[in-house]
C-alpha cells in the first residue's frame, strides 16, 4: 500500500442489509466498523488477523431483562479489485444472540487472502424475539405493522364483521361473500363512500363486487378496515392483494403499511418484482429502496441475467430511470 493512502471504511445499510466497504486495506490492521442499526439493535463488525482473517459481528450490550434475540443471517466478502468477485460466504440460522461481554459472538474465519478493496456484507434473513417464559418466537419486523394497525382501528368493530352483526351490504369476492357495513367502510375509503352516496349500482344492489380477490384476502382486507385483528401472517400471505385493494379503494394507511412491509424484506430474489410493484402502485419509497439495493449495494451484479430480462420487458419509463441511476452511480465511482 502506498504510504500516502489511508485506510477508509464506511457502512451503508438498508433495513436488513449492511455493507462495510473497506478501501486501501493493510493486512496487518485491525478494523472496527461504525455501529449500524438492524431492527432496534446496534451492531458492529470487527476484522482482525490471527493465523487467518477473522470477522466478528458484535451486538451492542443490553440489559439483562431484554427478551432473547434469535438471528438468521448470511455473510459475504466481495473483492472490488478487477471487478466484483465473491471471496467467501457463510451463514447462521436461528442462533440466539449472546449479549454478554464474554459471550461468543458471530465469528467467521476466512481461509482466503483479502484484497486491497473489498466489502463485508451481512444480510439479516430474520430477527426474532422469544419470551423467557416460552412461546413461539416473533419476528421483530412484524411489530411495527401490529402497532400501526392498533393506531388505525377500533378493536370493538371486529365483532361487527366476524359475527355479521346488522350487516347492510355484501362484498362478493371471487370465491365467496362477506357481509359488511356501509357506516364502517365509507369513513375508511372515499371510493366506498362514493359508491354508497351516489346513485351507483353498489348503492342500488347493496353489494360490492371484488372479483380479483379471494375470500381469504377479502376477509383480511376487511379485518384491517374494521379493527386490529388481522394476524401478521395473514398480512404477509395476502400482502400484494391487500396493496392492490388499498390502492383501488384508497385506503391510504393500509397502502403505507404494505409499502413499509415490502421495503423491509427486499432481497435479490424479489427486488425486480418489487421495483415493478413500486412503479405500478406509485410507491416512491419502495422504488428508491429497490434502486438503492440494486445500484448502491451492487446487487445488480448478482442477478445480471434476471436484470437483462427486466430491461427487455419492464415499462420503458421505469427502465430508463433505473439505467440512469446506474450510469450516475458508475460515473461517481
C-alpha positions as CSV (number, residue, x, y, z in Angstrom):
1,X,0.0,0.0,0.0
2,X,1.2,3.5,-0.8
3,X,2.1,5.2,2.5
4,X,0.1,8.2,1.5
5,X,-3.1,6.2,1.1
6,X,-5.0,5.8,4.4
7,X,-7.5,3.0,5.0
8,X,-11.0,4.2,4.7
9,X,-14.1,2.3,5.6
10,X,-17.8,3.1,5.8
11,X,-21.0,1.1,6.4
12,X,-24.1,1.5,4.2
13,X,-27.3,-0.2,5.1
14,X,-31.0,-0.8,4.4
15,X,-33.5,-2.3,6.8
16,X,-31.9,-5.8,6.8
17,X,-28.7,-5.4,4.9
18,X,-25.3,-3.8,5.9
19,X,-22.3,-3.5,3.7
20,X,-19.0,-2.5,5.2
21,X,-16.8,-1.2,2.4
22,X,-13.0,-1.1,3.1
23,X,-10.5,0.7,0.8
24,X,-6.7,0.6,0.8
25,X,-6.7,-2.3,3.3
26,X,-3.5,-3.1,5.1
27,X,-3.5,-6.8,6.0
28,X,-1.8,-6.0,9.4
29,X,-4.6,-3.8,10.5
30,X,-7.4,-4.4,13.0
31,X,-10.6,-2.6,12.0
32,X,-13.9,-2.0,13.7
33,X,-16.9,-0.6,11.8
34,X,-19.1,2.2,12.9
35,X,-22.3,1.0,14.6
36,X,-25.3,0.2,12.4
37,X,-28.9,-0.5,13.4
38,X,-30.8,-3.6,12.3
39,X,-34.2,-3.7,13.9
40,X,-33.9,-1.9,17.2
41,X,-30.4,-3.2,17.8
42,X,-27.0,-1.7,17.2
43,X,-24.3,-3.9,15.7
44,X,-20.6,-3.6,14.8
45,X,-18.3,-5.6,12.6
46,X,-14.7,-6.3,13.6
47,X,-11.9,-7.5,11.3
48,X,-8.6,-8.8,12.6
49,X,-5.9,-11.2,11.7
50,X,-4.7,-14.2,13.8
51,X,-3.5,-17.1,11.7
52,X,-6.3,-16.2,9.3
53,X,-8.5,-13.2,8.9
54,X,-11.4,-13.3,11.3
55,X,-14.7,-11.4,11.0
56,X,-16.9,-10.8,14.1
57,X,-20.4,-9.5,14.2
58,X,-20.9,-7.9,17.6
59,X,-24.3,-6.9,19.0
60,X,-24.4,-4.0,21.4
61,X,-24.7,-4.9,25.1
62,X,-28.2,-4.6,26.5
63,X,-29.8,-5.0,29.9
64,X,-30.3,-8.5,31.3
65,X,-34.0,-8.0,31.2
66,X,-34.1,-8.0,27.4
67,X,-36.0,-10.8,25.7
68,X,-33.7,-13.3,24.0
69,X,-33.0,-12.4,20.4
70,X,-32.7,-15.1,17.7
71,X,-30.9,-14.3,14.4
72,X,-30.7,-15.8,11.0
73,X,-28.3,-14.1,8.6
74,X,-25.8,-14.7,5.9
75,X,-22.4,-13.1,5.3
76,X,-20.4,-12.5,2.2
77,X,-17.0,-11.0,1.4
78,X,-16.7,-9.4,-2.1
79,X,-13.5,-8.2,-3.7
80,X,-13.7,-4.9,-5.6
81,X,-10.3,-5.3,-7.3
82,X,-10.6,-6.1,-11.0
83,X,-14.3,-6.4,-10.9
84,X,-16.5,-7.9,-8.3
85,X,-15.6,-11.4,-7.0
86,X,-17.1,-13.2,-4.1
87,X,-14.3,-14.4,-1.8
88,X,-16.2,-16.1,0.9
89,X,-19.8,-16.9,2.1
90,X,-21.2,-18.0,5.4
91,X,-24.4,-18.1,7.3
92,X,-26.2,-18.9,10.5
93,X,-29.8,-19.9,11.2
94,X,-31.9,-19.4,14.3
95,X,-29.0,-18.8,16.6
96,X,-29.6,-17.0,19.9
97,X,-27.6,-13.8,20.4
98,X,-25.4,-13.6,23.4
99,X,-25.1,-10.0,24.6
100,X,-22.6,-10.6,27.4
101,X,-19.1,-9.3,27.2
102,X,-17.7,-12.8,27.5
103,X,-20.3,-14.4,25.2
104,X,-19.3,-15.9,21.9
105,X,-20.2,-13.5,19.0
106,X,-20.9,-14.5,15.4
107,X,-17.5,-15.3,14.1
108,X,-16.3,-16.3,10.6
109,X,-12.7,-17.4,9.9
110,X,-11.6,-16.6,6.3
111,X,-9.4,-19.1,4.5
112,X,-8.6,-16.8,1.6
113,X,-6.5,-13.6,1.4
114,X,-8.2,-10.2,1.3
115,X,-7.7,-7.7,-1.5
116,X,-6.9,-4.0,-1.2
117,X,-10.6,-3.1,-1.7
118,X,-13.5,-5.2,-0.6
119,X,-16.9,-5.3,1.0
120,X,-18.1,-7.3,4.0
121,X,-21.8,-7.8,3.7
122,X,-24.2,-9.0,6.3
123,X,-27.8,-9.7,5.3
124,X,-30.3,-10.5,8.1
125,X,-32.9,-13.0,7.0
126,X,-34.8,-12.7,10.2
127,X,-34.6,-11.4,13.8
128,X,-36.9,-12.9,16.3
129,X,-37.6,-12.2,20.0
130,X,-38.5,-15.1,22.3
131,X,-40.2,-14.8,25.7
132,X,-38.1,-16.3,28.5
133,X,-41.3,-18.0,29.6
134,X,-41.6,-19.9,26.3
135,X,-43.9,-19.3,23.4
136,X,-43.3,-19.0,19.7
137,X,-40.6,-16.6,18.7
138,X,-41.9,-13.5,16.9
139,X,-40.2,-11.6,14.1
140,X,-39.2,-8.1,15.1
141,X,-40.4,-6.9,11.7
142,X,-44.0,-7.8,12.5
143,X,-44.2,-5.5,15.4
144,X,-44.3,-2.2,13.5
145,X,-47.3,-3.5,11.4
146,X,-49.2,-4.6,14.5
147,X,-48.7,-1.2,16.2
148,X,-49.8,0.6,13.1
149,X,-53.0,-1.4,13.0
150,X,-53.8,-0.7,16.6
151,X,-53.4,3.0,15.9
152,X,-55.7,3.0,12.9
153,X,-58.7,1.0,14.0
154,X,-61.1,0.4,16.9
155,X,-60.9,-3.2,18.2
156,X,-64.5,-3.4,19.1
157,X,-65.6,-3.2,15.5
158,X,-64.1,-6.6,14.9
159,X,-67.2,-8.4,16.2
160,X,-69.4,-6.5,13.7
161,X,-67.5,-8.2,10.9
162,X,-66.7,-11.6,12.4
163,X,-70.3,-12.1,13.7
164,X,-72.1,-10.3,10.8
165,X,-74.0,-8.1,13.2
166,X,-76.6,-5.9,11.4
167,X,-74.8,-6.0,8.1
168,X,-76.3,-3.9,5.3
169,X,-74.1,-4.7,2.3
170,X,-72.5,-7.8,0.8
171,X,-68.9,-8.0,-0.5
172,X,-68.6,-10.6,-3.3
173,X,-65.1,-11.9,-3.7
174,X,-64.0,-14.4,-6.4
175,X,-65.0,-17.4,-4.4
176,X,-67.3,-16.3,-1.6
177,X,-69.2,-13.4,0.0
178,X,-68.9,-11.5,3.3
179,X,-71.5,-9.2,5.0
180,X,-70.3,-5.7,5.8
181,X,-71.4,-2.3,6.9
182,X,-71.6,0.9,4.9
183,X,-71.1,3.0,8.0
184,X,-67.7,1.3,8.6
185,X,-66.5,1.2,5.0
186,X,-67.4,4.7,4.0
187,X,-65.3,6.6,6.5
188,X,-62.2,4.4,5.7
189,X,-62.4,4.8,1.9
190,X,-63.5,7.7,-0.3
191,X,-64.2,5.2,-3.0
192,X,-66.6,3.2,-0.9
193,X,-68.2,6.4,0.3
194,X,-68.8,7.5,-3.3
195,X,-70.4,4.1,-4.1
196,X,-72.8,4.4,-1.2
197,X,-73.6,8.1,-1.6
198,X,-74.3,8.4,-5.4
199,X,-76.8,6.5,-7.4
200,X,-74.4,3.7,-8.4
201,X,-75.2,0.1,-8.7
202,X,-73.5,-0.7,-5.4
203,X,-76.0,1.5,-3.6
204,X,-78.9,0.1,-5.5
205,X,-78.0,-3.6,-5.1
206,X,-76.4,-3.3,-1.6
207,X,-73.4,-5.2,-2.9
208,X,-69.8,-4.6,-4.0
209,X,-68.1,-7.0,-6.4
210,X,-64.3,-7.6,-6.0
211,X,-63.8,-10.4,-8.5
212,X,-60.0,-10.2,-8.4
213,X,-59.7,-11.0,-4.7
214,X,-60.1,-14.4,-3.0
215,X,-62.4,-14.7,0.0
216,X,-59.4,-15.1,2.3
217,X,-57.8,-12.0,1.0
218,X,-61.0,-10.1,1.2
219,X,-61.5,-11.2,4.8
220,X,-58.0,-9.8,5.6
221,X,-58.8,-6.6,3.8
222,X,-62.0,-6.0,5.8
223,X,-60.4,-7.1,9.0
224,X,-57.8,-4.3,8.6
225,X,-60.5,-1.7,7.8
226,X,-62.6,-2.8,10.8
227,X,-60.1,-3.4,13.6
228,X,-56.8,-4.7,14.6
229,X,-57.5,-8.4,14.4
230,X,-55.6,-9.3,11.2
231,X,-52.7,-11.6,12.0
232,X,-49.3,-10.6,10.7
233,X,-49.0,-14.0,8.9
234,X,-52.3,-13.3,7.1
235,X,-51.0,-9.9,6.2
236,X,-47.8,-11.4,4.6
237,X,-49.8,-14.1,2.8
238,X,-52.2,-11.6,1.2
239,X,-49.9,-8.5,1.1
240,X,-50.0,-8.0,-2.7
241,X,-53.8,-8.4,-2.8
242,X,-54.1,-6.0,0.1
243,X,-51.9,-3.5,-1.7
244,X,-54.0,-3.7,-4.8
245,X,-57.2,-3.2,-2.9
246,X,-55.7,-0.4,-0.8
247,X,-54.8,1.4,-4.0
248,X,-58.1,0.7,-5.7
249,X,-60.3,1.7,-2.8
250,X,-58.0,4.5,-1.5
251,X,-57.2,3.1,2.0
252,X,-54.1,5.1,2.4
253,X,-52.8,3.7,5.8
254,X,-53.1,0.1,4.5
255,X,-51.2,1.1,1.4
256,X,-48.5,2.7,3.6
257,X,-48.3,-0.5,5.7
258,X,-47.9,-2.6,2.6
259,X,-45.1,-0.4,1.2
260,X,-43.3,-0.4,4.6
261,X,-43.5,-4.2,4.7
262,X,-42.3,-4.6,1.2
263,X,-39.3,-2.4,1.9
264,X,-38.3,-4.5,4.9
265,X,-37.7,-7.7,3.1
266,X,-36.2,-6.7,-0.2
267,X,-33.8,-9.3,-1.5
268,X,-32.1,-10.5,-4.6
269,X,-34.9,-12.9,-5.4
270,X,-37.7,-10.2,-5.3
271,X,-36.1,-6.8,-5.9
272,X,-37.1,-6.6,-9.6
273,X,-40.6,-7.6,-8.9
274,X,-40.8,-5.1,-6.0
275,X,-39.4,-2.4,-8.4
276,X,-42.3,-3.0,-10.8
277,X,-44.8,-3.1,-8.0
278,X,-43.5,0.3,-6.8
279,X,-43.9,1.7,-10.3
280,X,-47.4,0.2,-10.7
281,X,-48.8,1.5,-7.4
282,X,-46.8,4.7,-7.1
283,X,-44.8,3.7,-4.1
284,X,-41.8,6.2,-4.2
285,X,-40.0,4.9,-1.0
286,X,-40.1,1.3,-2.2
287,X,-38.8,2.3,-5.6
288,X,-35.9,4.3,-4.1
289,X,-35.0,1.4,-1.8
290,X,-35.1,-1.1,-4.7
291,X,-32.8,1.0,-6.8
292,X,-30.5,1.6,-3.9
293,X,-30.4,-2.1,-3.3
294,X,-29.5,-2.8,-6.9
295,X,-27.1,0.0,-7.5
296,X,-25.5,1.2,-4.3
297,X,-25.2,-2.3,-2.8
298,X,-24.1,-3.8,-6.2
299,X,-26.8,-6.5,-6.2
300,X,-27.3,-5.9,-9.9
301,X,-24.2,-8.0,-10.5
302,X,-25.7,-10.9,-8.6
303,X,-28.8,-11.0,-10.8
304,X,-27.4,-10.0,-14.1
305,X,-29.4,-12.4,-16.2
306,X,-32.7,-11.5,-14.4
307,X,-31.9,-7.8,-14.8
308,X,-31.3,-8.2,-18.5
309,X,-34.7,-9.8,-18.8
310,X,-36.2,-7.0,-16.8
311,X,-34.7,-4.4,-19.1
312,X,-36.3,-6.1,-22.1
313,X,-39.8,-6.5,-20.6
314,X,-40.4,-3.8,-18.0
315,X,-42.1,-0.4,-18.6
316,X,-39.8,1.9,-20.6
317,X,-40.1,4.8,-18.2
318,X,-39.1,2.6,-15.3
319,X,-36.2,1.0,-17.1
320,X,-34.9,4.4,-18.2
321,X,-35.0,5.7,-14.6
322,X,-33.1,2.6,-13.3
323,X,-30.5,2.8,-16.0
324,X,-29.9,6.5,-15.4
325,X,-29.3,5.7,-11.7
326,X,-26.8,3.0,-12.6
327,X,-24.9,5.3,-15.0
328,X,-24.8,8.1,-12.5
329,X,-23.5,5.7,-9.8
330,X,-20.8,4.3,-12.0
331,X,-19.7,7.8,-13.0
332,X,-19.2,8.6,-9.3
333,X,-17.0,5.6,-8.6
